[in-house]
Amino acid sequence: MPCCRETETLQQLTAHRQSGGERAVSTIFFLMALQSLAQSPFRVVDEINQGMDPRNERMVHERMVEIACREHTSQYFLITPKLLPGLRYDRKMRVLCIASGEFMPRDGGKLDFQRCLGIMRRMALEAGG
């Protein structure tokens, strides 16, 4: 019997037992496991990380990066309104940041995402990432 929580004994997982984040982790890992059986030119993952705690979000992101950056695999599109800081990105990845909506700053046209990415990359290198 599996268990998602480190502090609990093994129990049967059901839709009522798991939190939304735990169900999201189980779902995405199941779909990634099926990838080798169901070929597709691309995969779209929409807001899968919204109910996850930071530990699980990092674990899922790391696995998605590993799978998406392999040779001869599907292209991945991850759509999300938020990402944790300090996640690992691969040189084979392309990150597109789209800022829009009611919370967009009035001077949003002045946002320089290339500069932000450069800062993040420098910080990652300095931290040994």
Backbone bond lengths (Angstrom), bond angles and torsions (degrees), N, CA, C in turn:
res aa  C-N    CA-C-N  psi(-1)  N-CA   C-N-CA  omega(-1)  CA-C   N-CA-C  phi
1 M - - - 1.444 - - 1.525 109.05 -
2 P 1.307 117.99 126.98 1.461 121.47 -177.78 1.526 112.82 -78.83
3 C 1.298 114.45 167.81 1.455 121.31 178.30 1.521 108.46 -149.16
4 C 1.286 116.76 138.60 1.468 120.35 179.66 1.523 112.57 -98.67
5 R 1.287 117.63 -18.82 1.467 120.90 -174.76 1.525 109.43 -107.46
6 E 1.323 116.03 125.97 1.463 121.31 -175.67 1.523 113.20 -63.13
7 T 1.325 117.11 -25.91 1.464 120.52 -173.59 1.524 112.92 -90.91
8 E 1.337 118.63 0.68 1.461 121.73 -176.74 1.511 111.51 -114.54
9 T 1.332 114.59 157.39 1.455 119.55 174.90 1.523 108.69 -75.03
10 L 1.326 116.07 165.28 1.457 120.45 -178.76 1.523 110.60 -65.81
11 Q 1.326 114.46 133.02 1.462 121.56 178.41 1.512 108.64 -143.05
12 Q 1.318 115.87 155.85 1.457 119.52 178.15 1.524 109.07 -66.84
13 L 1.335 115.97 131.92 1.456 120.77 178.37 1.521 109.54 -86.89
14 T 1.298 115.64 130.34 1.457 121.47 176.98 1.520 107.64 -132.44
15 A 1.317 116.48 170.63 1.467 120.79 177.89 1.523 110.84 -62.19
16 H 1.325 116.67 -26.50 1.469 120.00 -179.62 1.518 111.87 -87.51
17 R 1.303 116.94 -21.82 1.466 121.89 -177.40 1.530 111.51 -82.12
18 Q 1.326 116.45 -38.23 1.463 120.67 -175.94 1.526 111.42 -84.66
19 S 1.323 115.02 147.25 1.459 120.20 171.69 1.525 108.61 -75.90
20 G 1.318 116.80 170.03 1.463 120.82 177.53 1.516 111.61 -58.85
21 G 1.326 117.20 -40.64 1.463 120.94 179.02 1.516 112.22 -66.03
22 E 1.335 116.69 -39.39 1.464 120.17 178.68 1.534 110.43 -66.95
23 R 1.317 116.94 -38.26 1.471 119.70 176.65 1.525 110.13 -65.15
24 A 1.329 117.39 -38.63 1.466 121.06 178.80 1.524 110.54 -63.35
25 V 1.329 117.44 -42.59 1.472 121.17 178.52 1.525 109.99 -62.36
26 S 1.335 116.92 -47.79 1.464 120.69 179.33 1.520 111.30 -59.99
27 T 1.321 116.61 -42.96 1.466 121.32 -178.33 1.516 111.67 -63.95
28 I 1.332 117.79 -49.10 1.468 119.97 -176.11 1.524 110.98 -67.33
29 F 1.334 117.94 -38.07 1.466 119.11 178.09 1.532 111.09 -68.37
30 F 1.325 117.63 -35.97 1.464 120.93 176.23 1.526 109.79 -63.44
31 L 1.325 117.28 -46.16 1.463 120.85 179.46 1.520 111.98 -64.00
32 M 1.332 117.40 -38.54 1.462 119.49 177.76 1.521 110.88 -66.74
33 A 1.335 117.50 -34.85 1.457 120.75 178.48 1.529 111.09 -66.77
34 L 1.324 117.09 -32.74 1.461 121.46 179.20 1.529 113.15 -77.26
35 Q 1.312 117.28 -11.93 1.460 121.11 -173.70 1.523 112.72 -54.51
36 S 1.311 117.64 -40.04 1.467 119.57 -177.73 1.531 112.01 -70.35
37 L 1.331 117.12 -18.02 1.463 120.94 -179.45 1.527 112.54 -94.11
38 A 1.323 116.85 -23.25 1.466 121.24 -176.51 1.523 108.75 -126.02
39 Q 1.330 115.72 95.46 1.460 120.08 -177.84 1.531 110.61 -72.80
40 S 1.305 115.53 139.40 1.457 122.14 178.70 1.524 107.53 -151.76
41 P 1.334 119.03 143.37 1.461 119.77 -179.16 1.532 112.47 -68.38
42 F 1.335 117.09 -27.86 1.460 119.41 177.33 1.524 110.34 -151.95
43 R 1.318 114.58 162.49 1.470 122.61 178.15 1.515 107.79 -133.93
44 V 1.317 115.76 138.63 1.460 121.52 178.87 1.518 107.89 -113.96
45 V 1.313 116.14 125.89 1.461 122.62 178.80 1.527 106.36 -117.20
46 D 1.318 116.66 113.82 1.460 121.72 -173.29 1.523 111.50 -108.85
47 E 1.304 116.18 110.20 1.468 124.66 174.06 1.527 113.90 54.31
48 I 1.321 117.17 33.87 1.466 121.21 -178.87 1.534 111.04 -63.85
49 N 1.320 117.20 -25.13 1.464 120.87 -174.20 1.530 114.05 -89.25
50 Q 1.303 119.46 0.17 1.458 120.87 -171.77 1.523 114.70 -63.55
51 G 1.310 119.31 -36.26 1.461 120.54 -178.94 1.513 114.18 -96.30
52 M 1.321 116.76 3.32 1.470 120.25 -174.56 1.518 112.51 -84.47
53 D 1.334 114.66 147.76 1.458 118.41 170.38 1.530 107.47 -77.22
54 P 1.329 117.99 163.35 1.474 120.45 -175.72 1.532 114.00 -56.41
55 R 1.323 118.06 -36.87 1.471 120.85 -179.26 1.529 110.25 -62.44
56 N 1.326 116.63 -48.68 1.461 119.91 -179.74 1.522 111.86 -69.04
57 E 1.335 117.29 -36.93 1.464 119.71 178.84 1.524 110.31 -61.91
58 R 1.329 117.48 -42.14 1.468 120.65 177.68 1.533 111.23 -64.36
59 M 1.327 116.22 -42.74 1.463 120.95 -178.74 1.536 110.12 -62.97
60 V 1.329 117.74 -45.82 1.461 121.29 -179.49 1.532 110.55 -66.45
61 H 1.328 116.58 -42.82 1.469 119.94 -179.92 1.526 110.33 -61.70
62 E 1.309 116.85 -44.31 1.467 121.41 179.89 1.531 110.50 -59.24
63 R 1.312 116.37 -44.01 1.472 120.64 -179.66 1.530 111.04 -67.87
64 M 1.331 117.21 -39.23 1.462 120.27 178.05 1.524 110.82 -63.67
65 V 1.329 116.96 -41.37 1.467 120.65 177.90 1.524 109.64 -61.95
66 E 1.325 115.99 -45.34 1.467 120.38 -179.43 1.530 111.18 -59.55
67 I 1.315 117.39 -46.07 1.467 121.52 -177.75 1.520 111.37 -72.39
68 A 1.323 117.16 -45.11 1.465 120.90 -175.39 1.528 112.44 -67.16
69 C 1.314 118.10 -24.05 1.465 120.71 -176.69 1.527 113.05 -96.82
70 R 1.310 117.68 5.70 1.467 120.79 175.19 1.526 109.82 -71.55
71 E 1.322 114.87 159.24 1.465 120.30 173.48 1.523 109.16 -71.12
72 H 1.313 116.49 145.00 1.469 123.64 173.86 1.531 112.61 56.98
73 T 1.316 116.61 46.62 1.460 120.72 177.08 1.520 109.70 -124.23
74 S 1.299 116.27 172.63 1.461 121.27 178.80 1.519 110.67 -69.42
75 Q 1.308 114.27 152.90 1.462 120.24 173.11 1.529 107.24 -81.63
76 Y 1.319 116.93 137.90 1.458 121.61 -179.44 1.522 110.84 -108.18
77 F 1.323 115.31 139.68 1.463 122.29 171.02 1.524 106.35 -120.73
78 L 1.306 116.74 114.93 1.461 121.75 176.33 1.515 107.35 -103.96
79 I 1.307 116.59 117.48 1.458 122.13 179.88 1.518 107.27 -107.89
80 T 1.317 116.50 121.82 1.458 119.91 -177.85 1.520 110.62 -156.99
81 P 1.322 117.08 144.81 1.465 119.03 176.61 1.529 112.95 -82.45
82 K 1.325 116.83 -8.20 1.474 118.81 -179.74 1.519 110.61 -151.18
83 L 1.329 114.40 148.06 1.460 122.06 171.80 1.522 107.95 -136.53
84 L 1.308 116.50 147.16 1.458 120.57 176.88 1.523 110.09 -68.88
85 P 1.313 117.46 149.37 1.472 118.95 174.21 1.530 110.15 -71.87
86 G 1.312 115.40 151.85 1.455 120.90 173.77 1.516 115.19 79.21
87 L 1.332 118.75 16.31 1.463 120.14 176.41 1.525 109.85 -72.42
88 R 1.333 116.38 153.17 1.461 121.14 -179.95 1.528 109.68 -83.15
89 Y 1.310 115.09 134.94 1.459 121.67 175.04 1.518 108.03 -124.06
90 D 1.298 116.38 148.59 1.451 122.53 -178.40 1.526 109.43 -103.18
91 R 1.318 116.78 152.87 1.470 120.74 178.58 1.528 111.86 -62.45
92 K 1.323 117.14 -22.83 1.459 120.62 179.37 1.531 112.51 -79.53
93 M 1.316 116.71 -4.75 1.466 121.24 -177.63 1.519 110.87 -92.86
94 R 1.306 115.14 153.01 1.460 121.93 171.81 1.519 106.00 -123.21
95 V 1.327 117.02 124.38 1.459 122.51 179.70 1.523 108.26 -107.21
96 L 1.314 115.29 123.54 1.460 121.29 177.41 1.519 108.14 -113.45
97 C 1.304 116.93 121.53 1.460 122.13 178.36 1.523 108.24 -104.56
98 I 1.308 115.42 122.46 1.456 120.75 179.65 1.520 107.32 -114.97
99 A 1.300 116.10 118.29 1.466 121.08 -179.59 1.523 107.77 -108.01
100 S 1.323 115.95 117.56 1.460 120.17 178.50 1.519 108.76 -158.25
101 G 1.303 115.71 173.92 1.454 120.02 175.88 1.513 112.60 105.34
102 E 1.316 114.25 -179.12 1.459 119.97 -174.42 1.529 113.55 -66.80
103 F 1.319 117.92 -21.38 1.460 120.20 -178.36 1.522 112.85 -94.25
104 M 1.305 116.97 6.49 1.457 122.32 177.46 1.523 108.99 -66.98
105 P 1.337 118.61 130.39 1.470 119.45 178.59 1.528 111.10 -61.36
106 R 1.307 115.71 149.66 1.470 120.15 -178.72 1.526 111.34 -57.74
107 D 1.314 116.44 -36.50 1.464 119.74 179.44 1.541 110.07 -96.73
108 G 1.345 115.81 34.97 1.468 121.80 -177.39 1.506 113.92 -58.66
109 G 1.326 117.52 -24.40 1.457 120.21 178.18 1.515 112.26 -64.95
110 K 1.333 116.43 -15.73 1.462 120.82 -179.06 1.530 112.81 -89.92
111 L 1.345 117.17 -3.20 1.461 119.67 179.74 1.524 109.55 -65.11
112 D 1.314 116.25 133.44 1.459 121.73 -178.20 1.531 108.30 -117.04
113 F 1.333 116.10 89.42 1.456 120.59 -176.25 1.522 112.25 -68.32
114 Q 1.308 118.08 -31.53 1.472 120.27 177.31 1.526 109.81 -62.01
115 R 1.320 116.14 -42.27 1.463 120.40 177.74 1.535 110.15 -63.31
116 C 1.343 116.23 -43.49 1.469 120.22 179.03 1.525 111.07 -61.10
117 L 1.329 116.75 -43.89 1.462 119.93 178.51 1.521 111.68 -64.20
118 G 1.327 116.58 -38.65 1.460 120.23 176.73 1.523 111.97 -60.75
119 I 1.309 116.05 -43.05 1.469 121.13 177.85 1.527 110.02 -62.51
120 M 1.349 116.50 -45.30 1.461 120.33 -179.88 1.529 111.49 -62.54
121 R 1.334 116.31 -40.91 1.470 119.46 179.30 1.524 111.22 -64.94
122 R 1.342 116.78 -42.81 1.467 119.96 178.02 1.512 111.23 -62.02
123 M 1.336 116.54 -41.81 1.469 120.32 178.94 1.529 110.84 -63.38
124 A 1.336 116.82 -39.81 1.462 120.67 178.96 1.534 110.91 -64.73
125 L 1.335 116.49 -41.86 1.461 120.03 178.36 1.516 111.64 -64.48
126 E 1.321 116.64 -41.58 1.462 120.22 178.56 1.526 112.11 -64.89
127 A 1.337 115.42 -31.54 1.477 119.92 179.69 1.526 112.14 -83.62
128 G 1.340 116.77 -1.34 1.453 120.78 178.29 1.518 112.83 91.05
129 G 1.354 117.96 10.90 1.475 121.14 -178.32 1.443 109.83 -93.04
